[in-house]
Amino acid sequence: MLFLCQHGYEALLERELVEAGRPVVEKGAGWALATEGSAAAGLAELAFPHLTLLAPREFKGESVNALASQLADFFLESLRGERIDAAWPCVFQTVPEVVGLGRRATGVAKAFDELLRKKLSRIAKLALPELPRGAGPARGLFVFFADFGRVFAAREAFLGGQRRMADDDAAPSRSYLKVEEAYIVLGREPAPGETVVDLGAAPGGWSYSAAKRGARVIAIDNGPLKGGAFNHPLIEHRLEDAFKFAPPAGEVFDWLFCDLVEEPHHVMQNIVAPWLARRWCRHFVINLKFGHVDSLGLLKEVRAIGSPCAAHAANLRIRHLYHDREELTLVGDTRP
C-alpha cells in the first residue's frame, strides 16, 4: 500500500504505520510504501494518511509520453470485464513542495487523457480530475508522482477525507479552512437553524463557517471577532472563558466547535470529557495541538478504553488534516 500524507509529517506517518502493524519499506516526500503487515489498525483508524493507494503498480519513464503510455496500458488492461457508466475519479497527484513536479503530472495527465479518448472516448468523457468528496473506499484511477520519472498507480484507494479547501475572502482567519475540511471527514455540516457553540472562537473562522450555512452560533472568546464573523446576525459573541462555559440546563447544542491553543490534555479533561459525557452537543469538531506532546501517544490516549471519546463518541474520526499543522482534528457524534 502507498500512503500519502502532508509533506513534513512523513516521520509521524511512518511511526503510525509501524505501530499499526504495517512495516514501511520505502518513503519519500509526502509518501510511504508499506506492506500489508498484521493490519492491526484498519485504514479508517489511521490519522496521518490522506490517501492510500491499494495494490499500487510502479511505472518508470523518462518522458511524459512514456509514462502516459504505461498508465494507459495499465488502465485499459484493468478494465477487462468492468463497465463504467457513471463519473469516475481520474486523479494525478504530486507533492506541491517539489518544484516542477506538478507540471510533469499535468503533462502526463493530458497525454493519458488523449490516449484514453482514442481508445475509449465514452469512458474518457466520464473522468473527473478530483477525489470524491468524503472518506472511505473509492474506485477509479489514482496516480502519484514520487519523482519526475517514477509514478505509482492503482485502481482502488481509500480516502481519509482530507483535501485542500477553497478560501473565502470574508473568512477572518486561515483556521476557517480546517473546519471546512473537517465537514468532509465527518460527512455532515451545520445546517440552517442548527445551533453551534464555538469555544475559543476568535477571530471567528469557525463561527463564520457555520453561520454562512444558516446555523445560529454562540461564539465564546474574550478576544475580538473579525472579518465576516464580526457583527454577523447569526453569531452571538460572548466575552467569556471557554473552559467555564456550559449550556443552560436541558439545552443541547447541535454542534460543539473547539479550536483552543491549549495543552491537549487540559482540553480533553475540561472540555471534551464534560461536553461528551453530559451530551451537551450532538456533533463535534475539536482540534488538539500536539506541538509539545507526542502525537502518537496522544492518539492512543484519545482512542483508549475509558477515554471520553471511546466512552461517549460515535463515528469518531481522528485526522491530521491538509490544513492542520501540529494538531489533530477530532470529528464525530455523541452517543444517544
N, C-alpha and C positions, 0 to 999 in steps of 0.2 A: 504494500500500500504506500502511496505517496501522500504525505501530509503537508499541507501548505499553511503557513502562519504569517503573522505580521513580521516584517523584516525587523531584526533586532531582538527578537524573542525566540530565536532558534534553540538556545540552550535550555530554556524553560520547556519548549515543545519536546525536546529530546528527553528531558527528565520525566515529563509526564508520560510519554510513550513507554519508556523503560519501566517506570513504576506500574504501568498498566499491563505489563507483560508483552510489550511489542518492541523487541530489540531493534535499535537503529543501525542500519548497515552503511548508510551514507547520508550526508547532509550538505546543504549549501545555503545560499542567501534566500531565506524565506521558505525553505523546504527541508523535509527529512524523509528518507526512504526507509521503511521499517518492515520487518517480517510480520506475519500473522501472529506469531508467538502464542502465548497461552490465552490471549484475548481476555484478560481478567476484567477489563472495563470495556463496555460497549462504546461504539463511536459516539453515540448521543451524550455520553457522560464526559467526554473529553472537552476541556475548556479552550486550549490554545489552537487546535486546528480550525481553520476557516473552511477549508475544502479538502476532502480526502478522495483521491483517485483510487478506485478499486481495481486490482489486477492490471496495473498500467503496463503498456508496452513502451520500450525505449527506442527512439529513432535518432540517427545522426546524419548530418548532411552539411556540406559547406555552402550551399546556395539556397535561396528561397525556393526555387523550383524543385530542388532535390527533396527538401523537407515536405513540401506540399504534395509531391507525388507519392511519397511513402505514406503520408497521412491519408490521402485519398484511397490508396490501395487497402490500407488497414480498415478504413470505414466501410468501403464497399464490400469487402470480404465479410465483415461482421454483420452486414445487413441480410445475409442469406437467411431466408425463412422468416424475416421480420417485415411487417408492413407499417409504414408511418403515414398516418392520416391527419395528424394534428401538429401544431407548432412544437418544435423540439430545440433544446439548448445546444448551440454550437459555440463553445466558449474557448477563446485563446487567451491565456493569462501569463503574466510575467511578474517579476518583482520591480515595481516602479523605480526603485533606487538604482537599478543597474542601467547606466546611461546607454541609450541607443537600442536596448533590447525590445522596448515597446514598438519601435519602428520595424524591427525584424519580424516581430509577431504579427503586426498589421500586414506586412507584405506577404507572409506565409498564409495568413487567413484569406487574403484576397485571391491568391493563386489557388488555394484549396477550393474556394467557392467557384472559381471559373472552371476547374476540373469537374467538380460535382455537377454543375449546371450542364456540362456537356454530356455527362453520363445519366444523371437523374434530375432533370430540371424541376419536376414537381416537388421532390423532396428538398432540393436546394432552396426553393422559394419558401418553405415552411421553417427554415432555420432561423433561430433567434440568437443574436450575439451577446446574450447576457444570461446570468444564472437565474433559475427560477426563484421567485420570492418565497421565503420561508426556509425551514430547516427540515432535513430528512433525506431519504434516498432520491436520486434522480437518474434518468437515462437520457443520453444524447451523445455528444462528443465533447470531451473535456481535454484540452491540450495545455500543457505547462512548459514554458521555456526555461530550462535550467541554465542554458547558455545560448550563444548565438547559433551553435551548430548541434545542440542536443535538446531534444524535447521528449516529454512523456505524454502519452495519450491513453485515454480509457473511455469506454462506453458507459460505465457505471461510476457514480460518485455519491458521496454523502456530504450534504451541506450542513455546516454548523449554523448557518443563518447570518453570519457576519458579511457585511458588504460596505462599500463606500457610499455615503449618502450625499444628496444634493443639499447645499447650504440654502439658507433663507436670509435675505438681506435684513429682514426685521428681527431675526433671532439675536438676542443680546449677547450670546457667547457661543464658543465652539462646542460646549457641552450639549447644546441642542442636538448635535449630530448623534451623540451617544444614545439618547433616549429614542430618537427616530429609528436607529438601528436596532435597539432593544425590542421594539414592537415586532420587528420581523422575526427575531429569535423566538419570542413568545407566541406569535401567531395571532395577536389581537392588539388593539389600540384603544385609547379612550374614545368614547362616542358622545354625541350630543346629549346633554342632560345628565351625564355621569358626573360623579364628584371625585375630586383629586385633592390629596394633601401633599404638598411638596416641602419636605423638611430640608432646610439648608438651601432655600430656593435661589437666593441672589447669585448672579444678576437676573435670573429668571428664564434661562433657556428651556428648562423642562416645563415650567409653568406655561410658557408661551406655546410650546408644542401641544400641550393638552388643550389649551384654550382655543387655539386655531381650529381644533376639531369640534368645538362646541361644548367641551366639558367645563364645569364650574370648578375653579381652583382656589384653594386656600394656600397661599404661599407663606411659609414660616421662615423668617430670617430677619436678623437685626440690620442686615445690610440692605442697600437700595436695589430696587428693580430697575432695569434699563431696557432700551430698545422697545420691541413690540410688547414686552411684558409690562412696561410702565403705564399705569392708568388704563390697563385693558379692562373692559367692562365685565369680563368673566373671571377676573383674577382679584381676589381679596388679599391684600398684603397685610400680614400681621407681624409687628416687630416683637417677636418672642423667641425664646430659646427652643430650638428644635428638640432637645432632649427632654424638655419639660412639657411639651405639648401632648395632650391626649384629647380624643373626641368626647363630646358630651355623652352622658350615659344613654345607651341604647342606639347611638348613631354609628353607622358603618360607612366608611368611605369606599367607593368603588376601586380607587387606586391609591396606593402609597408610593410616592417617589422619594428617594433619599440619595443624595449625592454630596455627602459631607466630607470635607478634608479633615478627617479624624482617624485616629488609630482604629483599625478594623474590629478588634475585639471589643472595644468600647461601643462601637456601633452595633455589633451583634448582640451584646448583652443588654444595652439600654434602649435600643430602638427595634431591632429585628425581633428579639425574643418577645417583648410585650405586645407588639403590634400583631404578630402572627398567632401567639398563644391566645390572646383575647379576641382574635378575629375582628380587629378594628378596620380591616380592609379586605377586599375580595381578590385583588390582583396587586402585584408589586413589581417595581423596578428599583433595584438597590445597587449602588456601587460601593465596593470595598477597596480601599487603597492598600497596596501591598509593598509600597516603596521601602518600608523599614521592617518588614516581616518576610518570612519565607513564603512565597506564593503557593508552592505545592503543599506546604504544611497547612496553610490557610484553607486550601481546597479540601483537604482531608477533614479539617475541623468542621467546615460547613456541612459536609456530607455525613459526618459521623453519627452513629446511632445516639439519640438523645440530644442532638443539636436542635435549635429552634426550627431550622429548615427541614430536617429529617422528621421531626415530630409533627409539624403543623403545616408544611407546604405540600402542594400537589403540583404536578407538571413543572417541577423545578428544573431550570436550565442555567448553568453557570458558564459564562463565555468571557474570553478575552476578545473584546470587540475590535473591529478595524479602527474605530475612533478612540479606543481606550489607550491609555498609556500604562503606567504601573498601577493597574487596578483591574479588578474582576467585576463583571456585571451579573447580578442575580435577577432572574425573572421567574415568575410563577404565580400560582393562585393559592389562597388559603384553603385548607380542607374544611368542608362544611361540617 
